[in-house]
Amino acid sequence: MGMKHWFPKYKPYTYGVVLWDQFKLTAYSYDLVLRFLQGSPVDLPYHGGATKKDDNPLVIMTSNLSLDRHIEIKFSDPSDRLVAKNNLAPRITVLHVPEDKPLHMLRKLLHPYQN
């Protein structure tokens, strides 16, 4: 899902995996991101309305920024940054791929039957 200001119209209990390409913590309210990642029911905005997400598929987010950098950009206060890191770290497993390594491993996880 490429999402800047809204999600494509989400259909609960349809997806096993949600790919959130170029994730940006600043694109949505912090509360919405937390509820989305923990699988809580949440109204996801889409262009022209909102749709209820009450399922909990695996979410894979890609970004060129570290989680710490996302938090630094979103929160200016150091105490808010610490709270955000404590809240987000249990919900997000960070996989750092070195620049000299291809992303084929991740592609195989998403599309196991492709060469």
C-alpha positions, 0 to 999 in steps of 0.5 A: 500500500502506498499511502500518503494521506489515506489508505486504499479502501481496506477490506477486512479479512481479505489480506494475509499481508499488508505491504506498507511501502515507504512508511512515514510515521508523520503521515498519520496520527500516532494513535492511528499507527499504534492501533493499526500495528497492534491489530486493534479495530481502527477506521482507516481513512481512504480518499472519500471516506473511511473503512473499518479495519478489525482484522490483524494481518502481518504488516511489512513496512519499508523505509529508507529511514531507521525507526529512531529517525522516524521517531525523531522526525515525528516528535521534537520533545525527548520524553515524547521520543522515549515514549514513542520508542517504548510503544513502537519497538514491541510492535515493529521488528526492524530488519536492516538490509545493508546497501550492498545486499539485494532485497531478493530475500524479502521478495521471496517471502512475499512471492515464494513462487517467483524466481 
